Amino acid sequence: MRPKIKQSNYNMAQSINTKCVQAGYTPGNGEPRQIPIVQSTTFKYNTSEDMGKLFDLEASGYFYTRLQNPTNDYVAAKLAALEGGAAAMLTSSGQAANFFALFNICECGSHIVASSSIYGGTFNLISVTMAKMGISVTFVSPTASEEELNAAFQPNTRAMFGETIANPALTVLDIEKFAKVAHQNGVPLIVDNTFPTPVNCRPIEWGADIVTHSTTKYMDGHGACVGGAIIDSGKFDWMAHADKFPGLCTPDESYHGITYAEKFGKEGAFITKCTAQLMRDFGCIQAPQHAFILNLGLESLHVRMPRHVENGQAVAEFLASHPKVEKVNYSGLPTDPYYSIAQKYMPNGGCGVVSFVIKGGRAGAEAFMKKLKLAAIETHVADARTCCLNPATSTHRQMSEEQLEAAGIPAGLVRISCGLEDKADLIADLKQALED
Ligand SMILES: *Cc1c(COP(=O)(O)O)cnc(C)c1O
């Protein structure tokens, strides 16, 4: 049941560019150059004894694709290499990745401290759905002081959570500060690193313990497949906080009394438990076909991200100088409140997503978007084609102007995800759409 593919035997010294292209899969003599798609639900064994060893987590190998598949493991190994982690797994979506990452160490009665500036889907997951499982949350401002962060912790807190660059607020997380407070309180920091990707930021290098992704975004990069991933740094010492993490530090009766943190150590415990228990019971596995397509995206991630950043920066600068634009949120602008922190964590830029407030509120945004020719109206971000969204007339249309304002989403706010087109064409499109 443990992955056959050793996830940590990559060359740490290699550049992220080389890892994007080659990490995770090294074919042997005469084997396929490209990652094979193992299109099989099940795997054959010669004896029941052989299979028994897999079920006991005694031997490495595969038995059923609901839990694990070699194609997924090749791609997960690449993601572990990219983030500098010890082990990784793919999930069917980013939502499943964040749920699994949290639920692997939380149970009924646990508590989470989370940044309030996170993706709406994750906010609902934690504040509504996980609340029904008896898991409570305290939301904190991403700009809270150490004292304020510490004050949010309770004896039953089991994890701290935030997004490197939040979708859609575009706030930037002070990863070192959050990691310090999490560790002072004996819990891991989980960081959703979807927007910058490991090409622009590697949270584990700044103290994060577990990294999650919606691979649906830049990693796939072409709007082709929904997917997610969890990468474990292998650094958090579960046994040092055994009272908080009984799931990792006491015997699992559903696996013949195995204690994950003892048997698989710091490097293997989290991902092995997440696979053996949560994948077994919830089955949110990524299809091997999707893992293959995801890998095609990863092979060019290091080439695409700088272009997304270049286009995002150019569009943000153009919008900031336009008289019809009230405000621009983009951490690459020196006037942005997150500029200096973004320079620290992402010196090569963050991502291609920009948001701005257009004069004239909801009607102004609607009129502007109707005129766009290149930028398509979509509930999506982070792929090759530029797209945009006005929350007030789409995802948040049930809210009044006052409610929108209170939520920090003014009616005239437009989120634009800059794709890989030529920046001059993108700016020309925005310019004509902003004309009267
Ligand atoms: C999109 C997104 C998610 C959810 O991912 P899905 O793949 O759509 O399930 C989670 N976190 C962030 C930051 C996202 O942008």
The ligand as an SDF file (V2000), in Angstrom:
LIG
                    3D

 15 15  0  0  0  0  0  0  0  0999 V2000
   -9.7570   27.0240   -6.7050 C   0  0  0  0  0  0  0  0  0  0  0  0
   -9.1330   27.0110   -5.3770 C   0  0  0  0  0  0  0  0  0  0  0  0
   -9.4080   25.9880   -4.4520 C   0  0  0  0  0  0  0  0  0  0  0  0
  -10.3830   24.8840   -4.7510 C   0  0  0  0  0  0  0  0  0  0  0  0
   -9.8570   24.0670   -5.7420 O   0  0  0  0  0  0  0  0  0  0  0  0
  -10.7530   23.1650   -6.7330 P   0  0  0  0  0  0  0  0  0  0  0  0
   -9.7130   22.4780   -7.5290 O   0  0  0  0  0  0  0  0  0  0  0  0
  -11.6470   24.0770   -7.4960 O   0  0  0  0  0  0  0  0  0  0  0  0
  -11.5250   22.2270   -5.8490 O   0  0  0  0  0  0  0  0  0  0  0  0
   -8.7470   26.0130   -3.2340 C   0  0  0  0  0  0  0  0  0  0  0  0
   -7.8830   26.9940   -2.9220 N   0  0  0  0  0  0  0  0  0  0  0  0
   -7.6060   27.9910   -3.7780 C   0  0  0  0  0  0  0  0  0  0  0  0
   -6.6420   29.0620   -3.3900 C   0  0  0  0  0  0  0  0  0  0  0  0
   -8.2140   28.0420   -5.0320 C   0  0  0  0  0  0  0  0  0  0  0  0
   -7.9390   29.0460   -5.8800 O   0  0  0  0  0  0  0  0  0  0  0  0
  1  2  1  0
  2  3  1  0
  2 14  2  0
  3  4  1  0
  3 10  2  0
  4  5  1  0
  5  6  1  0
  6  7  2  0
  6  8  1  0
  6  9  1  0
 10 11  1  0
 11 12  2  0
 12 13  1  0
 12 14  1  0
 14 15  1  0
M  END
$$$$
